[in-house]
Amino acid sequence: MFVTLSSEARECRLYAEHCADRARLQSDPQLRKDYLEMQRRWLALARSYEFAEELEFLSAVEARNKETRRIFEDAAA
């Protein structure tokens, strides 16, 4: 729905990318697993920020729609 990401979500995605890069470089399977888990958590946090932004946007749209409906109803009365 959104074309641009917030700075928080963008930063989380950059950290996730960094973790994925580090995981690819690891020869130790446990370290690779740990970096991939960190990547998963950064991506989950990014999605959480994006979801909150979508809710905020949709709430603002609904508030504008409610006000518009009230104006039309008042004009019709």
Backbone atoms as SQL, in Angstrom:
CREATE TABLE atoms (id INTEGER PRIMARY KEY, chain TEXT, resi INTEGER, resn TEXT, atom TEXT, x REAL, y REAL, z REAL);
INSERT INTO atoms VALUES
  (1, 'A', 1, 'MET', 'N', 0.818, -1.178, 0.000),
  (2, 'A', 1, 'MET', 'CA', 0.000, 0.000, 0.000),
  (3, 'A', 1, 'MET', 'C', 0.869, 1.252, 0.000),
  (4, 'A', 2, 'PHE', 'N', 2.011, 1.204, 0.719),
  (5, 'A', 2, 'PHE', 'CA', 2.874, 2.368, 0.803),
  (6, 'A', 2, 'PHE', 'C', 4.055, 2.222, -0.153),
  (7, 'A', 3, 'VAL', 'N', 4.419, 3.315, -0.776),
  (8, 'A', 3, 'VAL', 'CA', 5.549, 3.320, -1.694),
  (9, 'A', 3, 'VAL', 'C', 6.844, 3.546, -0.930),
  (10, 'A', 4, 'THR', 'N', 6.809, 4.382, 0.076),
  (11, 'A', 4, 'THR', 'CA', 8.007, 4.681, 0.846),
  (12, 'A', 4, 'THR', 'C', 7.902, 4.064, 2.230),
  (13, 'A', 5, 'LEU', 'N', 9.028, 3.625, 2.736),
  (14, 'A', 5, 'LEU', 'CA', 9.075, 3.050, 4.068),
  (15, 'A', 5, 'LEU', 'C', 9.503, 4.112, 5.061),
  (16, 'A', 6, 'SER', 'N', 9.063, 3.955, 6.285),
  (17, 'A', 6, 'SER', 'CA', 9.522, 4.856, 7.328),
  (18, 'A', 6, 'SER', 'C', 11.002, 4.614, 7.559),
  (19, 'A', 7, 'SER', 'N', 11.636, 5.579, 8.192),
  (20, 'A', 7, 'SER', 'CA', 13.059, 5.408, 8.475),
  (21, 'A', 7, 'SER', 'C', 13.284, 4.216, 9.406),
  (22, 'A', 8, 'GLU', 'N', 12.340, 3.966, 10.329),
  (23, 'A', 8, 'GLU', 'CA', 12.486, 2.832, 11.235),
  (24, 'A', 8, 'GLU', 'C', 12.442, 1.509, 10.480),
  (25, 'A', 9, 'ALA', 'N', 11.436, 1.343, 9.627),
  (26, 'A', 9, 'ALA', 'CA', 11.308, 0.099, 8.866),
  (27, 'A', 9, 'ALA', 'C', 12.494, -0.081, 7.918),
  (28, 'A', 10, 'ARG', 'N', 12.909, 1.001, 7.296),
  (29, 'A', 10, 'ARG', 'CA', 14.053, 0.935, 6.371),
  (30, 'A', 10, 'ARG', 'C', 15.322, 0.516, 7.125),
  (31, 'A', 11, 'GLU', 'N', 15.522, 1.081, 8.304),
  (32, 'A', 11, 'GLU', 'CA', 16.693, 0.736, 9.100),
  (33, 'A', 11, 'GLU', 'C', 16.655, -0.730, 9.533),
  (34, 'A', 12, 'CYS', 'N', 15.486, -1.205, 9.933),
  (35, 'A', 12, 'CYS', 'CA', 15.347, -2.617, 10.305),
  (36, 'A', 12, 'CYS', 'C', 15.692, -3.525, 9.132),
  (37, 'A', 13, 'ARG', 'N', 15.224, -3.153, 7.945),
  (38, 'A', 13, 'ARG', 'CA', 15.523, -3.966, 6.766),
  (39, 'A', 13, 'ARG', 'C', 17.013, -3.943, 6.423),
  (40, 'A', 14, 'LEU', 'N', 17.675, -2.825, 6.664),
  (41, 'A', 14, 'LEU', 'CA', 19.126, -2.765, 6.447),
  (42, 'A', 14, 'LEU', 'C', 19.863, -3.672, 7.427),
  (43, 'A', 15, 'TYR', 'N', 19.435, -3.668, 8.688),
  (44, 'A', 15, 'TYR', 'CA', 20.043, -4.566, 9.673),
  (45, 'A', 15, 'TYR', 'C', 19.802, -6.027, 9.284),
  (46, 'A', 16, 'ALA', 'N', 18.609, -6.313, 8.809),
  (47, 'A', 16, 'ALA', 'CA', 18.303, -7.680, 8.379),
  (48, 'A', 16, 'ALA', 'C', 19.200, -8.097, 7.225),
  (49, 'A', 17, 'GLU', 'N', 19.413, -7.195, 6.279),
  (50, 'A', 17, 'GLU', 'CA', 20.294, -7.493, 5.149),
  (51, 'A', 17, 'GLU', 'C', 21.719, -7.744, 5.636),
  (52, 'A', 18, 'HIS', 'N', 22.154, -6.945, 6.591),
  (53, 'A', 18, 'HIS', 'CA', 23.487, -7.123, 7.164),
  (54, 'A', 18, 'HIS', 'C', 23.604, -8.506, 7.814),
  (55, 'A', 19, 'CYS', 'N', 22.579, -8.916, 8.554),
  (56, 'A', 19, 'CYS', 'CA', 22.590, -10.240, 9.181),
  (57, 'A', 19, 'CYS', 'C', 22.638, -11.353, 8.133),
  (58, 'A', 20, 'ALA', 'N', 21.896, -11.187, 7.052),
  (59, 'A', 20, 'ALA', 'CA', 21.902, -12.198, 5.988),
  (60, 'A', 20, 'ALA', 'C', 23.293, -12.292, 5.359),
  (61, 'A', 21, 'ASP', 'N', 23.920, -11.136, 5.148),
  (62, 'A', 21, 'ASP', 'CA', 25.282, -11.141, 4.607),
  (63, 'A', 21, 'ASP', 'C', 26.241, -11.858, 5.545),
  (64, 'A', 22, 'ARG', 'N', 26.133, -11.557, 6.831),
  (65, 'A', 22, 'ARG', 'CA', 27.008, -12.198, 7.817),
  (66, 'A', 22, 'ARG', 'C', 26.760, -13.702, 7.870),
  (67, 'A', 23, 'ALA', 'N', 25.506, -14.108, 7.749),
  (68, 'A', 23, 'ALA', 'CA', 25.175, -15.537, 7.768),
  (69, 'A', 23, 'ALA', 'C', 25.834, -16.253, 6.596),
  (70, 'A', 24, 'ARG', 'N', 25.819, -15.609, 5.415),
  (71, 'A', 24, 'ARG', 'CA', 26.437, -16.235, 4.236),
  (72, 'A', 24, 'ARG', 'C', 27.941, -16.435, 4.403),
  (73, 'A', 25, 'LEU', 'N', 28.564, -15.578, 5.204),
  (74, 'A', 25, 'LEU', 'CA', 30.016, -15.639, 5.391),
  (75, 'A', 25, 'LEU', 'C', 30.451, -16.619, 6.478),
  (76, 'A', 26, 'GLN', 'N', 29.513, -17.122, 7.245),
  (77, 'A', 26, 'GLN', 'CA', 29.858, -17.981, 8.377),
  (78, 'A', 26, 'GLN', 'C', 30.092, -19.422, 7.961),
  (79, 'A', 27, 'SER', 'N', 31.163, -19.989, 8.491),
  (80, 'A', 27, 'SER', 'CA', 31.407, -21.421, 8.273),
  (81, 'A', 27, 'SER', 'C', 30.830, -22.229, 9.441),
  (82, 'A', 28, 'ASP', 'N', 30.668, -21.589, 10.582),
  (83, 'A', 28, 'ASP', 'CA', 30.104, -22.248, 11.748),
  (84, 'A', 28, 'ASP', 'C', 28.581, -22.297, 11.605),
  (85, 'A', 29, 'PRO', 'N', 28.001, -23.492, 11.572),
  (86, 'A', 29, 'PRO', 'CA', 26.547, -23.610, 11.383),
  (87, 'A', 29, 'PRO', 'C', 25.727, -22.907, 12.475),
  (88, 'A', 30, 'GLN', 'N', 26.211, -22.926, 13.718),
  (89, 'A', 30, 'GLN', 'CA', 25.464, -22.274, 14.796),
  (90, 'A', 30, 'GLN', 'C', 25.468, -20.757, 14.619),
  (91, 'A', 31, 'LEU', 'N', 26.604, -20.196, 14.232),
  (92, 'A', 31, 'LEU', 'CA', 26.661, -18.753, 13.978),
  (93, 'A', 31, 'LEU', 'C', 25.768, -18.372, 12.803),
  (94, 'A', 32, 'ARG', 'N', 25.786, -19.202, 11.751),
  (95, 'A', 32, 'ARG', 'CA', 24.921, -18.953, 10.595),
  (96, 'A', 32, 'ARG', 'C', 23.461, -18.947, 11.028),
  (97, 'A', 33, 'LYS', 'N', 23.101, -19.931, 11.840),
  (98, 'A', 33, 'LYS', 'CA', 21.732, -20.023, 12.344),
  (99, 'A', 33, 'LYS', 'C', 21.382, -18.792, 13.180),
  (100, 'A', 34, 'ASP', 'N', 22.309, -18.361, 14.030),
  (101, 'A', 34, 'ASP', 'CA', 22.061, -17.187, 14.876),
  (102, 'A', 34, 'ASP', 'C', 21.855, -15.932, 14.028),
  (103, 'A', 35, 'TYR', 'N', 22.689, -15.747, 13.016),
  (104, 'A', 35, 'TYR', 'CA', 22.527, -14.567, 12.151),
  (105, 'A', 35, 'TYR', 'C', 21.205, -14.616, 11.381),
  (106, 'A', 36, 'LEU', 'N', 20.820, -15.799, 10.940),
  (107, 'A', 36, 'LEU', 'CA', 19.543, -15.921, 10.227),
  (108, 'A', 36, 'LEU', 'C', 18.364, -15.647, 11.164),
  (109, 'A', 37, 'GLU', 'N', 18.504, -16.049, 12.420),
  (110, 'A', 37, 'GLU', 'CA', 17.459, -15.749, 13.401),
  (111, 'A', 37, 'GLU', 'C', 17.379, -14.244, 13.651),
  (112, 'A', 38, 'MET', 'N', 18.530, -13.592, 13.747),
  (113, 'A', 38, 'MET', 'CA', 18.522, -12.134, 13.905),
  (114, 'A', 38, 'MET', 'C', 17.892, -11.463, 12.683),
  (115, 'A', 39, 'GLN', 'N', 18.197, -11.986, 11.496),
  (116, 'A', 39, 'GLN', 'CA', 17.587, -11.437, 10.276),
  (117, 'A', 39, 'GLN', 'C', 16.072, -11.559, 10.356),
  (118, 'A', 40, 'ARG', 'N', 15.586, -12.715, 10.771),
  (119, 'A', 40, 'ARG', 'CA', 14.145, -12.948, 10.883),
  (120, 'A', 40, 'ARG', 'C', 13.510, -11.952, 11.858),
  (121, 'A', 41, 'ARG', 'N', 14.177, -11.709, 12.967),
  (122, 'A', 41, 'ARG', 'CA', 13.632, -10.784, 13.968),
  (123, 'A', 41, 'ARG', 'C', 13.631, -9.342, 13.472),
  (124, 'A', 42, 'TRP', 'N', 14.688, -8.926, 12.770),
  (125, 'A', 42, 'TRP', 'CA', 14.716, -7.569, 12.205),
  (126, 'A', 42, 'TRP', 'C', 13.596, -7.398, 11.191),
  (127, 'A', 43, 'LEU', 'N', 13.365, -8.418, 10.359),
  (128, 'A', 43, 'LEU', 'CA', 12.292, -8.330, 9.364),
  (129, 'A', 43, 'LEU', 'C', 10.918, -8.277, 10.034),
  (130, 'A', 44, 'ALA', 'N', 10.762, -9.030, 11.115),
  (131, 'A', 44, 'ALA', 'CA', 9.493, -8.994, 11.848),
  (132, 'A', 44, 'ALA', 'C', 9.262, -7.601, 12.441),
  (133, 'A', 45, 'LEU', 'N', 10.311, -6.991, 12.958),
  (134, 'A', 45, 'LEU', 'CA', 10.174, -5.645, 13.505),
  (135, 'A', 45, 'LEU', 'C', 9.833, -4.644, 12.399),
  (136, 'A', 46, 'ALA', 'N', 10.471, -4.792, 11.242),
  (137, 'A', 46, 'ALA', 'CA', 10.160, -3.909, 10.105),
  (138, 'A', 46, 'ALA', 'C', 8.691, -4.044, 9.718),
  (139, 'A', 47, 'ARG', 'N', 8.197, -5.274, 9.644),
  (140, 'A', 47, 'ARG', 'CA', 6.783, -5.490, 9.306),
  (141, 'A', 47, 'ARG', 'C', 5.862, -4.889, 10.368),
  (142, 'A', 48, 'SER', 'N', 6.292, -4.944, 11.619),
  (143, 'A', 48, 'SER', 'CA', 5.495, -4.361, 12.697),
  (144, 'A', 48, 'SER', 'C', 5.388, -2.847, 12.519),
  (145, 'A', 49, 'TYR', 'N', 6.500, -2.193, 12.210),
  (146, 'A', 49, 'TYR', 'CA', 6.464, -0.747, 11.943),
  (147, 'A', 49, 'TYR', 'C', 5.554, -0.447, 10.755),
  (148, 'A', 50, 'GLU', 'N', 5.680, -1.243, 9.691),
  (149, 'A', 50, 'GLU', 'CA', 4.873, -1.006, 8.490),
  (150, 'A', 50, 'GLU', 'C', 3.388, -1.197, 8.775),
  (151, 'A', 51, 'PHE', 'N', 3.063, -2.210, 9.579),
  (152, 'A', 51, 'PHE', 'CA', 1.668, -2.454, 9.928),
  (153, 'A', 51, 'PHE', 'C', 1.095, -1.277, 10.723),
  (154, 'A', 52, 'ALA', 'N', 1.876, -0.780, 11.685),
  (155, 'A', 52, 'ALA', 'CA', 1.426, 0.365, 12.480),
  (156, 'A', 52, 'ALA', 'C', 1.205, 1.588, 11.594),
  (157, 'A', 53, 'GLU', 'N', 2.086, 1.787, 10.617),
  (158, 'A', 53, 'GLU', 'CA', 1.933, 2.912, 9.691),
  (159, 'A', 53, 'GLU', 'C', 0.681, 2.765, 8.840),
  (160, 'A', 54, 'GLU', 'N', 0.405, 1.546, 8.400),
  (161, 'A', 54, 'GLU', 'CA', -0.810, 1.311, 7.617),
  (162, 'A', 54, 'GLU', 'C', -2.053, 1.600, 8.451),
  (163, 'A', 55, 'LEU', 'N', -2.055, 1.148, 9.702),
  (164, 'A', 55, 'LEU', 'CA', -3.202, 1.416, 10.576),
  (165, 'A', 55, 'LEU', 'C', -3.391, 2.912, 10.787),
  (166, 'A', 56, 'GLU', 'N', -2.300, 3.615, 10.983),
  (167, 'A', 56, 'GLU', 'CA', -2.387, 5.061, 11.173),
  (168, 'A', 56, 'GLU', 'C', -2.962, 5.733, 9.925),
  (169, 'A', 57, 'PHE', 'N', -2.497, 5.303, 8.769),
  (170, 'A', 57, 'PHE', 'CA', -2.984, 5.852, 7.504),
  (171, 'A', 57, 'PHE', 'C', -4.476, 5.571, 7.331),
  (172, 'A', 58, 'LEU', 'N', -4.867, 4.316, 7.560),
  (173, 'A', 58, 'LEU', 'CA', -6.269, 3.949, 7.380),
  (174, 'A', 58, 'LEU', 'C', -7.175, 4.650, 8.390),
  (175, 'A', 59, 'SER', 'N', -6.683, 4.851, 9.593),
  (176, 'A', 59, 'SER', 'CA', -7.456, 5.593, 10.599),
  (177, 'A', 59, 'SER', 'C', -7.672, 7.032, 10.157),
  (178, 'A', 60, 'ALA', 'N', -6.648, 7.641, 9.592),
  (179, 'A', 60, 'ALA', 'CA', -6.767, 9.021, 9.105),
  (180, 'A', 60, 'ALA', 'C', -7.762, 9.090, 7.948),
  (181, 'A', 61, 'VAL', 'N', -7.714, 8.116, 7.053),
  (182, 'A', 61, 'VAL', 'CA', -8.653, 8.082, 5.924),
  (183, 'A', 61, 'VAL', 'C', -10.078, 7.934, 6.442),
  (184, 'A', 62, 'GLU', 'N', -10.278, 7.038, 7.390),
  (185, 'A', 62, 'GLU', 'CA', -11.623, 6.831, 7.941),
  (186, 'A', 62, 'GLU', 'C', -12.121, 8.089, 8.629),
  (187, 'A', 63, 'ALA', 'N', -11.257, 8.791, 9.341),
  (188, 'A', 63, 'ALA', 'CA', -11.664, 10.035, 10.005),
  (189, 'A', 63, 'ALA', 'C', -12.093, 11.074, 8.975),
  (190, 'A', 64, 'ARG', 'N', -11.346, 11.176, 7.867),
  (191, 'A', 64, 'ARG', 'CA', -11.738, 12.119, 6.802),
  (192, 'A', 64, 'ARG', 'C', -13.053, 11.707, 6.171),
  (193, 'A', 65, 'ASN', 'N', -13.236, 10.410, 5.938),
  (194, 'A', 65, 'ASN', 'CA', -14.486, 9.928, 5.345),
  (195, 'A', 65, 'ASN', 'C', -15.668, 10.203, 6.272),
  (196, 'A', 66, 'LYS', 'N', -15.472, 10.014, 7.563),
  (197, 'A', 66, 'LYS', 'CA', -16.534, 10.259, 8.534),
  (198, 'A', 66, 'LYS', 'C', -16.923, 11.738, 8.530),
  (199, 'A', 67, 'GLU', 'N', -15.934, 12.601, 8.479),
  (200, 'A', 67, 'GLU', 'CA', -16.205, 14.045, 8.439),
  (201, 'A', 67, 'GLU', 'C', -16.929, 14.428, 7.153),
  (202, 'A', 68, 'THR', 'N', -16.532, 13.842, 6.036),
  (203, 'A', 68, 'THR', 'CA', -17.186, 14.124, 4.747),
  (204, 'A', 68, 'THR', 'C', -18.644, 13.678, 4.789),
  (205, 'A', 69, 'ARG', 'N', -18.886, 12.477, 5.332),
  (206, 'A', 69, 'ARG', 'CA', -20.270, 11.993, 5.446),
  (207, 'A', 69, 'ARG', 'C', -21.104, 12.933, 6.315),
  (208, 'A', 70, 'ARG', 'N', -20.530, 13.404, 7.409),
  (209, 'A', 70, 'ARG', 'CA', -21.250, 14.316, 8.299),
  (210, 'A', 70, 'ARG', 'C', -21.598, 15.608, 7.572),
  (211, 'A', 71, 'ILE', 'N', -20.686, 16.130, 6.783),
  (212, 'A', 71, 'ILE', 'CA', -20.936, 17.368, 6.040),
  (213, 'A', 71, 'ILE', 'C', -22.093, 17.172, 5.050),
  (214, 'A', 72, 'PHE', 'N', -22.072, 16.044, 4.318),
  (215, 'A', 72, 'PHE', 'CA', -23.145, 15.771, 3.363),
  (216, 'A', 72, 'PHE', 'C', -24.486, 15.550, 4.048),
  (217, 'A', 73, 'GLU', 'N', -24.458, 14.871, 5.171),
  (218, 'A', 73, 'GLU', 'CA', -25.707, 14.641, 5.905),
  (219, 'A', 73, 'GLU', 'C', -26.278, 15.953, 6.434),
  (220, 'A', 74, 'ASP', 'N', -25.394, 16.828, 6.933),
  (221, 'A', 74, 'ASP', 'CA', -25.851, 18.127, 7.430),
  (222, 'A', 74, 'ASP', 'C', -26.416, 18.980, 6.296),
  (223, 'A', 75, 'ALA', 'N', -25.782, 18.890, 5.130),
  (224, 'A', 75, 'ALA', 'CA', -26.248, 19.684, 3.982),
  (225, 'A', 75, 'ALA', 'C', -27.597, 19.164, 3.475),
  (226, 'A', 76, 'ALA', 'N', -27.822, 17.869, 3.567),
  (227, 'A', 76, 'ALA', 'CA', -29.072, 17.264, 3.102),
  (228, 'A', 76, 'ALA', 'C', -30.222, 17.522, 4.075),
  (229, 'A', 77, 'ALA', 'N', -29.899, 17.780, 5.295),
  (230, 'A', 77, 'ALA', 'CA', -30.958, 17.946, 6.323),
  (231, 'A', 77, 'ALA', 'C', -31.645, 19.283, 6.240);
